[in-house]
């Protein structure tokens, strides 16, 4: 089921809150090698984005987490159950946590869980792992208003397995009201997978399948690379993308004095959001398709909704101003107009060269705006591509990205 932008934002916010709480209470696991090898990095032991089918996105569990895996020591606030508090005080466990949300299901595949959480807590001794294993219910109990209900695990993962059922928080029940935590032990590591769904039969099956994938990392730890975690292209593979996708590849290398730029992320909503005017400022219209690099933003509009941008105050800023200079560049498929202007709409034009740049590209039946203004009064004048040469390098390098699912 495809989520609207607003609904997905609500879902992700709730999921982050839930999984961030898990960071202080879930017991994750490691492998025989990981558990006994003091040098093993706990980030190597969680379920990876690359373990899941195409269509999943990372959930950031803390502000500005970026490309880093969320890791922390278990905390001991005043309301910590005594047994759990003794475990934390004695062993000072530190683990890592991850979360994933499903954006789409590839054609021909069975849908995976809309939300999945993963945790790993490598411990340094049998005694520590034994103590942690005994307080698993207490750790899970810190996450829920009601204590988790332990049921018999139908499938075994690792050397010991425990399964818990919980009623999902109300804010997450549109994704299902059944929440399962499968916790297991491999060597001296505890690990956990969380899944939310419509039935416990479904969540139990999915949790066991994900746990087996994660357990392989516990048994044979390996570096969890940035490439494996990167999800910036995932929205562009969504079968619902119905616009031509013009981009600069994953890595844009224009050469010369212009810096390289790496793809940061992308969004497809399928809807154009009109300019928002509020008392304390305006926000530019939002396009149906957005592709962002470190210093480059590409906003794609269809012919039907192009007027939303072109007629907006943000769209007219720079492009319609008196002192703005323009250059038209012929392309293999269309044309591009580069606009070089200034911080404001001067009545007398400055003698300095233009410092604020944007470009409008007409290609393939769509309009692509390069570095659109985020607001009509938010004029960027410092950008390594802020020149006619920089803009021309971008528009000449735009290529059509073929859809993954024709």
C-alpha positions as a Markdown table, in Angstrom:
| # | Residue | x | y | z |
|---|---|---|---|---|
| 1 | Unk | 0.0 | 0.0 | 0.0 |
| 2 | Unk | 1.5 | 3.3 | -1.1 |
| 3 | Unk | 1.6 | 6.0 | 1.6 |
| 4 | Unk | 0.9 | 9.6 | 0.9 |
| 5 | Unk | 3.6 | 12.1 | 1.9 |
| 6 | Unk | 1.8 | 13.2 | 5.0 |
| 7 | Unk | 0.9 | 9.8 | 6.1 |
| 8 | Unk | 4.4 | 8.5 | 5.5 |
| 9 | Unk | 5.8 | 11.4 | 7.5 |
| 10 | Unk | 3.5 | 10.4 | 10.4 |
| 11 | Unk | 4.4 | 6.8 | 10.1 |
| 12 | Unk | 8.1 | 7.4 | 10.0 |
| 13 | Unk | 7.9 | 9.8 | 13.0 |
| 14 | Unk | 6.1 | 7.2 | 15.0 |
| 15 | Unk | 8.5 | 4.5 | 14.0 |
| 16 | Unk | 11.5 | 6.6 | 14.9 |
| 17 | Unk | 10.1 | 7.3 | 18.3 |
| 18 | Unk | 9.5 | 3.6 | 18.9 |
| 19 | Unk | 12.8 | 2.4 | 17.6 |
| 20 | Unk | 14.7 | 5.2 | 19.4 |
| 21 | Unk | 13.2 | 4.0 | 22.6 |
| 22 | Unk | 14.4 | 0.5 | 21.7 |
| 23 | Unk | 18.0 | 1.9 | 21.7 |
| 24 | Unk | 17.8 | 2.2 | 25.5 |
| 25 | Unk | 16.0 | -1.1 | 26.1 |
| 26 | Unk | 16.4 | -3.7 | 23.4 |
| 27 | Unk | 18.9 | -6.5 | 23.8 |
| 28 | Unk | 20.7 | -7.2 | 20.5 |
| 29 | Unk | 23.0 | -10.1 | 19.8 |
| 30 | Unk | 26.3 | -11.0 | 18.1 |
| 31 | Unk | 27.9 | -14.2 | 16.7 |
| 32 | Unk | 30.1 | -16.8 | 18.2 |
| 33 | Unk | 33.0 | -15.0 | 16.5 |
| 34 | Unk | 31.6 | -11.6 | 17.3 |
| 35 | Unk | 30.7 | -12.3 | 20.9 |
| 36 | Unk | 34.1 | -13.7 | 21.7 |
| 37 | Unk | 36.1 | -11.2 | 19.6 |
| 38 | Unk | 36.4 | -8.0 | 21.6 |
| 39 | Unk | 37.3 | -6.0 | 18.5 |
| 40 | Unk | 34.1 | -6.7 | 16.6 |
| 41 | Unk | 32.3 | -3.6 | 15.6 |
| 42 | Unk | 28.6 | -3.9 | 16.7 |
| 43 | Unk | 27.5 | -2.0 | 13.6 |
| 44 | Unk | 28.5 | -5.1 | 11.7 |
| 45 | Unk | 25.9 | -7.2 | 13.5 |
| 46 | Unk | 22.6 | -5.6 | 12.6 |
| 47 | Unk | 20.2 | -6.5 | 9.8 |
| 48 | Unk | 21.3 | -4.5 | 6.8 |
| 49 | Unk | 19.4 | -2.5 | 4.2 |
| 50 | Unk | 21.1 | -4.8 | 1.6 |
| 51 | Unk | 19.5 | -7.8 | 3.3 |
| 52 | Unk | 16.1 | -6.6 | 2.4 |
| 53 | Unk | 14.4 | -6.6 | -1.0 |
| 54 | Unk | 14.5 | -3.5 | -3.1 |
| 55 | Unk | 12.1 | -0.8 | -1.9 |
| 56 | Unk | 13.2 | -0.1 | 1.7 |
| 57 | Unk | 14.5 | 3.1 | 3.2 |
| 58 | Unk | 16.6 | 3.7 | 6.3 |
| 59 | Unk | 14.9 | 5.3 | 9.3 |
| 60 | Unk | 17.1 | 7.9 | 11.0 |
| 61 | Unk | 16.7 | 7.3 | 14.8 |
| 62 | Unk | 18.3 | 10.6 | 15.9 |
| 63 | Unk | 18.6 | 14.0 | 14.5 |
| 64 | Unk | 21.4 | 14.4 | 11.9 |
| 65 | Unk | 22.3 | 10.7 | 12.2 |
| 66 | Unk | 23.2 | 10.8 | 8.5 |
| 67 | Unk | 25.0 | 7.8 | 7.2 |
| 68 | Unk | 25.9 | 6.5 | 10.6 |
| 69 | Unk | 24.4 | 3.5 | 12.4 |
| 70 | Unk | 22.7 | 4.4 | 15.7 |
| 71 | Unk | 24.7 | 3.0 | 18.6 |
| 72 | Unk | 24.6 | 3.6 | 22.3 |
| 73 | Unk | 25.1 | 2.1 | 25.7 |
| 74 | Unk | 22.1 | 0.9 | 27.5 |
| 75 | Unk | 20.9 | 3.5 | 30.0 |
| 76 | Unk | 19.8 | 3.2 | 33.6 |
| 77 | Unk | 17.1 | 5.8 | 34.5 |
| 78 | Unk | 15.3 | 5.7 | 37.8 |
| 79 | Unk | 12.5 | 3.5 | 36.6 |
| 80 | Unk | 14.8 | 0.7 | 35.4 |
| 81 | Unk | 13.7 | -2.7 | 36.8 |
| 82 | Unk | 16.2 | -3.8 | 39.4 |
| 83 | Unk | 17.4 | -6.9 | 37.6 |
| 84 | Unk | 18.0 | -4.9 | 34.4 |
| 85 | Unk | 19.7 | -2.2 | 36.4 |
| 86 | Unk | 22.1 | -4.7 | 37.9 |
| 87 | Unk | 22.9 | -6.1 | 34.5 |
| 88 | Unk | 23.6 | -2.6 | 33.1 |
| 89 | Unk | 25.8 | -1.6 | 36.1 |
| 90 | Unk | 27.8 | -4.7 | 36.0 |
| 91 | Unk | 28.4 | -5.2 | 32.2 |
| 92 | Unk | 27.9 | -1.7 | 30.7 |
| 93 | Unk | 26.5 | -3.2 | 27.5 |
| 94 | Unk | 26.7 | -1.2 | 24.2 |
| 95 | Unk | 24.7 | -2.1 | 21.1 |
| 96 | Unk | 23.4 | -0.8 | 17.8 |
| 97 | Unk | 20.0 | -0.3 | 16.4 |
| 98 | Unk | 18.5 | 0.1 | 12.9 |
| 99 | Unk | 15.1 | 0.6 | 11.4 |
| 100 | Unk | 13.7 | 0.3 | 7.9 |
| 101 | Unk | 10.4 | 1.4 | 6.2 |
| 102 | Unk | 9.0 | -0.1 | 3.0 |
| 103 | Unk | 8.4 | 2.5 | 0.3 |
| 104 | Unk | 7.2 | 0.0 | -2.3 |
| 105 | Unk | 7.2 | -3.7 | -3.2 |
| 106 | Unk | 8.9 | -4.8 | -6.4 |
| 107 | Unk | 6.6 | -6.3 | -9.0 |
| 108 | Unk | 6.1 | -10.0 | -8.6 |
| 109 | Unk | 7.3 | -10.1 | -5.0 |
| 110 | Unk | 5.4 | -10.7 | -1.8 |
| 111 | Unk | 5.3 | -7.6 | 0.4 |
| 112 | Unk | 7.7 | -7.5 | 3.3 |
| 113 | Unk | 6.8 | -5.7 | 6.6 |
| 114 | Unk | 6.1 | -2.0 | 6.3 |
| 115 | Unk | 8.3 | -1.4 | 9.3 |
| 116 | Unk | 11.2 | -3.5 | 10.6 |
| 117 | Unk | 13.6 | -2.9 | 13.5 |
| 118 | Unk | 16.9 | -4.6 | 14.3 |
| 119 | Unk | 19.3 | -4.5 | 17.2 |
| 120 | Unk | 22.6 | -6.2 | 18.2 |
| 121 | Unk | 24.3 | -6.2 | 21.6 |
| 122 | Unk | 27.6 | -8.1 | 21.6 |
| 123 | Unk | 28.7 | -9.0 | 25.2 |
| 124 | Unk | 32.1 | -9.8 | 26.4 |
| 125 | Unk | 31.5 | -13.0 | 28.3 |
| 126 | Unk | 29.2 | -15.9 | 28.8 |
| 127 | Unk | 28.2 | -14.4 | 32.2 |
| 128 | Unk | 27.2 | -11.2 | 30.6 |
| 129 | Unk | 25.2 | -12.9 | 27.9 |
| 130 | Unk | 23.5 | -15.1 | 30.5 |
| 131 | Unk | 22.6 | -12.1 | 32.5 |
| 132 | Unk | 21.3 | -10.2 | 29.5 |
| 133 | Unk | 19.2 | -13.1 | 28.3 |
| 134 | Unk | 17.5 | -13.3 | 31.7 |
| 135 | Unk | 16.3 | -9.7 | 31.6 |
| 136 | Unk | 15.0 | -9.6 | 28.0 |
| 137 | Unk | 11.4 | -9.2 | 29.1 |
| 138 | Unk | 12.3 | -6.3 | 31.4 |
| 139 | Unk | 14.1 | -4.6 | 28.5 |
| 140 | Unk | 11.1 | -5.0 | 26.2 |
| 141 | Unk | 8.8 | -3.9 | 28.9 |
| 142 | Unk | 10.4 | -0.5 | 29.0 |
| 143 | Unk | 9.1 | 0.1 | 25.5 |
| 144 | Unk | 5.4 | -0.7 | 26.0 |
| 145 | Unk | 2.6 | 0.6 | 28.2 |
| 146 | Unk | 1.6 | -3.0 | 28.7 |
| 147 | Unk | 4.2 | -5.8 | 29.4 |
| 148 | Unk | 5.1 | -8.0 | 26.4 |
| 149 | Unk | 3.5 | -11.4 | 26.2 |
| 150 | Unk | 6.0 | -14.2 | 25.6 |
| 151 | Unk | 4.9 | -17.0 | 23.4 |
| 152 | Unk | 6.5 | -20.2 | 22.2 |
| 153 | Unk | 8.8 | -19.5 | 19.2 |
| 154 | Unk | 7.9 | -21.7 | 16.3 |
| 155 | Unk | 11.3 | -21.3 | 14.6 |
| 156 | Unk | 14.7 | -21.4 | 16.2 |
| 157 | Unk | 17.4 | -18.8 | 15.4 |
| 158 | Unk | 20.8 | -19.1 | 17.0 |
| 159 | Unk | 21.4 | -21.1 | 20.1 |
| 160 | Unk | 18.3 | -19.8 | 22.0 |
| 161 | Unk | 15.2 | -18.0 | 20.8 |
| 162 | Unk | 12.4 | -16.0 | 22.5 |
| 163 | Unk | 9.3 | -14.5 | 20.9 |
| 164 | Unk | 7.1 | -11.7 | 22.3 |
| 165 | Unk | 3.8 | -10.4 | 21.1 |
| 166 | Unk | 2.7 | -6.8 | 21.7 |
| 167 | Unk | -0.2 | -4.7 | 20.6 |
| 168 | Unk | 1.3 | -2.0 | 18.3 |
| 169 | Unk | 1.1 | 1.7 | 19.4 |
| 170 | Unk | -2.0 | 3.4 | 18.2 |
| 171 | Unk | -0.1 | 5.8 | 15.9 |
| 172 | Unk | 1.3 | 2.8 | 14.0 |
| 173 | Unk | -1.8 | 0.7 | 13.6 |
| 174 | Unk | -2.4 | 1.7 | 10.1 |
| 175 | Unk | 0.5 | -0.5 | 9.3 |
| 176 | Unk | -1.0 | -3.3 | 11.4 |
| 177 | Unk | -1.9 | -3.7 | 15.1 |
| 178 | Unk | 0.3 | -6.8 | 15.8 |
| 179 | Unk | 3.9 | -6.3 | 16.9 |
| 180 | Unk | 6.4 | -9.1 | 17.3 |
| 181 | Unk | 9.8 | -9.1 | 18.8 |
| 182 | Unk | 12.0 | -12.1 | 18.1 |
| 183 | Unk | 15.0 | -12.1 | 20.3 |
| 184 | Unk | 17.8 | -14.7 | 20.1 |
| 185 | Unk | 21.2 | -15.5 | 21.3 |
| 186 | Unk | 24.2 | -16.6 | 19.2 |
| 187 | Unk | 27.4 | -17.1 | 21.2 |
| 188 | Unk | 27.7 | -14.1 | 23.6 |
| 189 | Unk | 25.6 | -11.8 | 21.5 |
| 190 | Unk | 21.9 | -11.0 | 21.9 |
| 191 | Unk | 20.0 | -9.8 | 18.9 |
| 192 | Unk | 16.4 | -8.7 | 18.2 |
| 193 | Unk | 14.1 | -8.1 | 15.2 |
| 194 | Unk | 10.9 | -6.2 | 15.4 |
| 195 | Unk | 8.1 | -6.4 | 12.9 |
| 196 | Unk | 4.6 | -4.9 | 12.8 |
| 197 | Unk | 1.7 | -6.4 | 10.7 |
| 198 | Unk | -1.9 | -7.4 | 10.5 |
| 199 | Unk | -1.6 | -10.8 | 12.2 |
| 200 | Unk | 0.9 | -12.5 | 14.5 |
| 201 | Unk | 1.2 | -15.4 | 12.1 |
| 202 | Unk | 2.5 | -12.9 | 9.6 |
| 203 | Unk | 4.7 | -11.0 | 11.9 |
| 204 | Unk | 6.2 | -14.2 | 13.4 |
| 205 | Unk | 7.1 | -15.5 | 10.0 |
| 206 | Unk | 8.6 | -12.2 | 8.8 |
| 207 | Unk | 10.5 | -11.7 | 12.0 |
| 208 | Unk | 12.0 | -15.2 | 11.8 |
| 209 | Unk | 13.0 | -14.7 | 8.1 |
| 210 | Unk | 14.7 | -11.4 | 9.0 |
| 211 | Unk | 16.4 | -12.8 | 12.0 |
| 212 | Unk | 18.0 | -15.6 | 10.0 |
| 213 | Unk | 19.4 | -13.0 | 7.6 |
| 214 | Unk | 20.8 | -11.0 | 10.5 |
| 215 | Unk | 22.2 | -14.1 | 12.3 |
| 216 | Unk | 24.4 | -14.7 | 9.3 |
| 217 | Unk | 26.2 | -11.4 | 10.2 |
| 218 | Unk | 26.5 | -12.5 | 13.8 |
| 219 | Unk | 28.2 | -15.7 | 12.7 |
| 220 | Unk | 30.4 | -14.1 | 10.1 |
| 221 | Unk | 30.8 | -10.4 | 10.9 |
| 222 | Unk | 31.9 | -8.1 | 8.1 |
| 223 | Unk | 31.9 | -4.3 | 7.6 |
| 224 | Unk | 28.6 | -2.7 | 7.0 |
| 225 | Unk | 29.6 | -0.3 | 4.3 |
| 226 | Unk | 28.2 | 3.0 | 3.3 |
| 227 | Unk | 27.4 | 1.6 | -0.1 |
| 228 | Unk | 25.2 | -1.1 | 1.5 |
| 229 | Unk | 23.4 | 1.6 | 3.6 |
| 230 | Unk | 22.8 | 4.0 | 0.7 |
| 231 | Unk | 19.1 | 4.4 | -0.2 |
| 232 | Unk | 19.2 | 7.6 | -2.2 |
| 233 | Unk | 18.2 | 6.0 | -5.4 |
| 234 | Unk | 15.4 | 3.8 | -3.9 |
| 235 | Unk | 12.5 | 6.3 | -4.6 |
| 236 | Unk | 13.6 | 6.5 | -8.2 |
| 237 | Unk | 13.0 | 2.8 | -8.6 |
| 238 | Unk | 9.4 | 3.0 | -7.4 |
| 239 | Unk | 7.1 | 1.5 | -10.1 |
| 240 | Unk | 4.8 | 4.4 | -9.4 |
| 241 | Unk | 7.3 | 7.0 | -10.8 |
| 242 | Unk | 5.5 | 8.1 | -13.9 |
| 243 | Unk | 7.8 | 11.0 | -15.0 |
| 244 | Unk | 11.1 | 10.8 | -16.9 |
| 245 | Unk | 13.9 | 10.9 | -14.4 |
| 246 | Unk | 16.7 | 13.2 | -15.4 |
| 247 | Unk | 19.7 | 13.1 | -13.1 |
| 248 | Unk | 23.5 | 13.2 | -13.0 |
| 249 | Unk | 24.2 | 9.6 | -12.0 |
| 250 | Unk | 25.1 | 8.5 | -8.5 |
| 251 | Unk | 28.4 | 10.4 | -8.8 |
| 252 | Unk | 28.7 | 13.6 | -10.9 |
| 253 | Unk | 32.2 | 14.3 | -12.0 |
| 254 | Unk | 32.2 | 17.4 | -14.3 |
| 255 | Unk | 36.0 | 17.8 | -14.3 |
| 256 | Unk | 38.0 | 20.9 | -14.6 |
| 257 | Unk | 37.8 | 23.2 | -11.6 |
| 258 | Unk | 34.3 | 22.1 | -10.7 |
| 259 | Unk | 34.0 | 19.7 | -7.7 |
| 260 | Unk | 32.6 | 16.2 | -7.9 |
| 261 | Unk | 29.1 | 15.8 | -6.4 |
| 262 | Unk | 27.5 | 12.6 | -5.0 |
| 263 | Unk | 23.8 | 11.8 | -5.0 |
| 264 | Unk | 22.3 | 12.6 | -1.6 |
| 265 | Unk | 18.7 | 11.5 | -1.8 |
| 266 | Unk | 15.5 | 11.6 | -3.9 |
| 267 | Unk | 11.8 | 11.9 | -3.5 |
| 268 | Unk | 8.7 | 11.1 | -5.6 |
| 269 | Unk | 5.3 | 12.2 | -4.3 |
| 270 | Unk | 3.5 | 12.2 | -7.6 |
| 271 | Unk | 1.9 | 15.5 | -6.6 |
| 272 | Unk | 2.8 | 19.1 | -6.9 |
| 273 | Unk | 2.5 | 21.2 | -3.8 |
| 274 | Unk | 1.6 | 24.8 | -4.2 |
| 275 | Unk | 3.6 | 27.7 | -2.8 |
| 276 | Unk | 2.9 | 28.2 | 0.9 |
| 277 | Unk | 2.6 | 31.8 | 2.1 |
| 278 | Unk | 2.6 | 32.3 | 5.9 |
| 279 | Unk | 3.0 | 35.2 | 8.2 |
| 280 | Unk | 6.6 | 34.7 | 8.9 |
| 281 | Unk | 7.7 | 33.6 | 5.4 |
| 282 | Unk | 6.9 | 31.6 | 2.3 |
| 283 | Unk | 7.9 | 28.2 | 1.1 |
| 284 | Unk | 8.5 | 27.4 | -2.6 |
| 285 | Unk | 6.2 | 24.9 | -4.4 |
| 286 | Unk | 7.3 | 21.3 | -4.1 |
| 287 | Unk | 7.7 | 19.2 | -7.3 |
| 288 | Unk | 6.4 | 15.7 | -7.9 |
| 289 | Unk | 10.0 | 14.5 | -8.3 |
| 290 | Unk | 13.1 | 15.8 | -6.5 |
| 291 | Unk | 16.7 | 14.6 | -6.9 |
| 292 | Unk | 19.3 | 16.1 | -4.6 |
| 293 | Unk | 23.1 | 16.1 | -4.6 |
| 294 | Unk | 25.4 | 17.8 | -2.1 |
| 295 | Unk | 25.3 | 21.1 | -4.0 |
| 296 | Unk | 22.8 | 20.4 | -6.7 |
| 297 | Unk | 19.0 | 20.1 | -6.6 |
| 298 | Unk | 16.9 | 18.9 | -9.5 |
| 299 | Unk | 13.2 | 19.5 | -9.4 |
| 300 | Unk | 11.1 | 17.8 | -12.1 |
| 301 | Unk | 7.7 | 19.1 | -13.1 |
| 302 | Unk | 5.2 | 17.7 | -15.7 |
| 303 | Unk | 3.7 | 19.8 | -18.4 |
| 304 | Unk | 0.4 | 19.7 | -16.5 |
| 305 | Unk | 1.7 | 21.2 | -13.3 |
| 306 | Unk | 4.6 | 23.3 | -14.5 |
| 307 | Unk | 2.6 | 26.5 | -14.0 |
| 308 | Unk | 2.6 | 25.9 | -10.2 |
| 309 | Unk | 6.3 | 26.6 | -10.3 |
| 310 | Unk | 6.5 | 29.1 | -13.2 |
| 311 | Unk | 3.8 | 31.3 | -11.8 |
| 312 | Unk | 5.0 | 31.2 | -8.2 |
| 313 | Unk | 7.0 | 34.0 | -6.5 |
| 314 | Unk | 9.8 | 31.5 | -6.0 |
| 315 | Unk | 9.8 | 30.6 | -9.7 |
| 316 | Unk | 9.8 | 34.2 | -10.8 |
| 317 | Unk | 12.6 | 35.3 | -8.4 |
| 318 | Unk | 15.8 | 35.8 | -10.3 |
| 319 | Unk | 14.2 | 34.5 | -13.6 |
| 320 | Unk | 12.1 | 37.6 | -14.1 |
| 321 | Unk | 14.3 | 40.2 | -12.5 |
| 322 | Unk | 15.6 | 43.3 | -14.5 |
| 323 | Unk | 19.3 | 42.6 | -14.0 |
| 324 | Unk | 19.3 | 38.8 | -14.6 |
| 325 | Unk | 21.4 | 37.6 | -17.5 |
| 326 | Unk | 20.3 | 34.6 | -19.5 |
| 327 | Unk | 21.9 | 32.0 | -21.7 |
| 328 | Unk | 20.1 | 29.4 | -23.8 |
| 329 | Unk | 21.9 | 26.1 | -24.3 |
| 330 | Unk | 20.7 | 23.6 | -27.0 |
| 331 | Unk | 20.6 | 20.0 | -25.8 |
| 332 | Unk | 20.3 | 16.7 | -27.6 |
| 333 | Unk | 16.7 | 16.5 | -26.3 |
| 334 | Unk | 15.4 | 20.1 | -25.8 |
| 335 | Unk | 16.9 | 23.3 | -24.4 |
| 336 | Unk | 18.1 | 24.8 | -21.2 |
| 337 | Unk | 17.9 | 28.4 | -20.1 |
| 338 | Unk | 20.5 | 29.5 | -17.5 |
| 339 | Unk | 19.6 | 32.5 | -15.3 |
| 340 | Unk | 22.4 | 34.5 | -13.6 |
| 341 | Unk | 21.3 | 37.1 | -11.2 |
| 342 | Unk | 21.8 | 38.8 | -7.8 |
| 343 | Unk | 20.6 | 38.7 | -4.3 |
| 344 | Unk | 17.7 | 41.0 | -5.1 |
| 345 | Unk | 15.8 | 42.7 | -7.9 |
| 346 | Unk | 17.9 | 45.8 | -8.3 |
| 347 | Unk | 16.7 | 49.0 | -10.0 |
| 348 | Unk | 20.3 | 49.8 | -11.0 |
| 349 | Unk | 22.2 | 46.7 | -12.1 |
| 350 | Unk | 25.4 | 46.0 | -10.2 |
| 351 | Unk | 28.7 | 46.0 | -12.0 |
| 352 | Unk | 29.7 | 42.7 | -10.3 |
| 353 | Unk | 29.2 | 39.5 | -12.2 |
| 354 | Unk | 26.0 | 37.5 | -11.3 |
| 355 | Unk | 26.2 | 35.4 | -8.2 |
| 356 | Unk | 22.8 | 33.7 | -8.0 |
| 357 | Unk | 22.1 | 31.0 | -10.5 |
| 358 | Unk | 19.3 | 28.6 | -11.6 |
| 359 | Unk | 18.4 | 26.9 | -14.8 |
| 360 | Unk | 15.2 | 25.7 | -16.5 |
| 361 | Unk | 15.6 | 22.6 | -18.7 |
| 362 | Unk | 12.9 | 21.6 | -21.2 |
| 363 | Unk | 13.5 | 17.9 | -22.1 |
| 364 | Unk | 11.5 | 14.7 | -22.6 |
| 365 | Unk | 8.1 | 16.3 | -22.0 |
| 366 | Unk | 9.1 | 17.6 | -18.5 |
| 367 | Unk | 10.7 | 20.7 | -17.0 |
| 368 | Unk | 13.7 | 20.3 | -14.8 |
| 369 | Unk | 14.6 | 23.2 | -12.5 |
| 370 | Unk | 18.3 | 23.2 | -11.4 |
| 371 | Unk | 18.8 | 24.6 | -7.9 |
| 372 | Unk | 15.3 | 26.0 | -7.4 |
| 373 | Unk | 14.9 | 28.5 | -4.7 |
| 374 | Unk | 13.5 | 27.1 | -1.4 |
| 375 | Unk | 11.7 | 30.4 | -0.9 |
| 376 | Unk | 11.3 | 33.6 | -2.9 |
| 377 | Unk | 13.5 | 35.5 | -0.5 |
| 378 | Unk | 16.1 | 32.7 | 0.0 |
| 379 | Unk | 18.7 | 33.5 | -2.7 |
| 380 | Unk | 21.8 | 31.3 | -2.7 |
| 381 | Unk | 25.0 | 33.1 | -3.8 |
| 382 | Unk | 27.6 | 30.7 | -2.6 |
| 383 | Unk | 27.7 | 27.4 | -4.5 |
| 384 | Unk | 30.7 | 25.8 | -6.4 |
| 385 | Unk | 28.4 | 25.6 | -9.4 |
| 386 | Unk | 27.2 | 29.2 | -9.1 |
| 387 | Unk | 28.4 | 30.4 | -12.5 |
| 388 | Unk | 27.3 | 30.1 | -16.1 |
| 389 | Unk | 30.1 | 27.5 | -16.6 |
| 390 | Unk | 28.9 | 25.5 | -13.6 |
| 391 | Unk | 25.2 | 25.6 | -14.7 |
| 392 | Unk | 26.2 | 24.6 | -18.2 |
| 393 | Unk | 28.2 | 21.6 | -16.9 |
| 394 | Unk | 25.1 | 20.5 | -15.1 |
| 395 | Unk | 22.5 | 20.9 | -17.8 |
| 396 | Unk | 24.7 | 19.3 | -20.5 |
| 397 | Unk | 25.3 | 16.3 | -18.2 |
| 398 | Unk | 21.7 | 15.6 | -17.4 |
| 399 | Unk | 20.8 | 12.1 | -18.6 |
| 400 | Unk | 17.6 | 10.0 | -18.6 |
| 401 | Unk | 17.7 | 7.3 | -15.9 |
| 402 | Unk | 16.1 | 4.2 | -17.3 |
| 403 | Unk | 13.3 | 2.8 | -15.0 |
| 404 | Unk | 14.2 | -0.4 | -13.1 |
| 405 | Unk | 10.7 | -1.8 | -13.7 |
| 406 | Unk | 9.6 | -0.9 | -17.3 |
